[in-house]
Amino acid sequence: MGLLAFAPTSVFAQDEAGEEMTEEAETEAAEEAESAEAEAGEEAEAEAPADGAADATAAPTTAAVERFPIRRGLFAEADMGVDFAIGGRNTNRLVNGVPASAGTSNIEPYLGMMFGYDFFSNEKVNVAAGLKLALILNGGSGVVSSAEAAAGAVGQGAVSTIPSDFSIWQAGAGVNVDILFTDRLGLGIKLDGGMAVYEPDPRAPAESLSGDPLPDAGGPSIGGIFGLGAGVTYATLLPGFQVGLDVRFVAALINGLRPGNAITVPLKYNF
């Protein structure tokens, strides 16, 4: 009887001890898991700033490389605008028998073309050269000096029959230099010059002093011309197209130097 009474007590004691050990093991395992998760989170936070710093370091390098691409090489450029000559006399309008003094000629069209190649180009400068063609119209201002106007004669011809309206056909060479302020906007400097055909000859009177027709009237003459301009140039979002605004000094070599100005809008296309 004594043995029977003791046996159940021992069994219950062993069961309780086993349950306590199981609970302690589970508690320790849970604590270890929480500790591992906390350590992993700290390591992730420690690594995050390093990755961010790397991205911040890499970003300027990418931005420095990326520039707006401007096509260079073979090109054609149209130059359209207006021009006017400075000085001269309007032989179409007489004041007391003398051609009226003209501060400027009429404002007339200016049409230019250039076919060339961009020979040197980098991020700051572009240098181009090529064939320069232009048509310049002159109206209301003849190539007559004050002395000729007072004398009423140009050579053996009547000064009042000197043409005030004539055209200038230019053929020569041109050089363009673009200095870029940004990857798309810059300052353009242009120099051109060459041969010019003046039609009709602005120094050929139509009539003699006696009123007889002169044989050379209305024919062309050949001279020189050069120009110097500056303005802004802008690379558009259309591939190959650039546009600008130029102010140009034009010097026609007729009986000396005849100055003029032109305001034009150049449109350039690179093939």
Summary of the structure (lengths in Angstrom):
residues: 271
radius of gyration: 43.8
end to end distance: 116.0
largest distance: 170.9
contacts: 808
relative contact order: 0.14
helix: 27%
strand: 49%
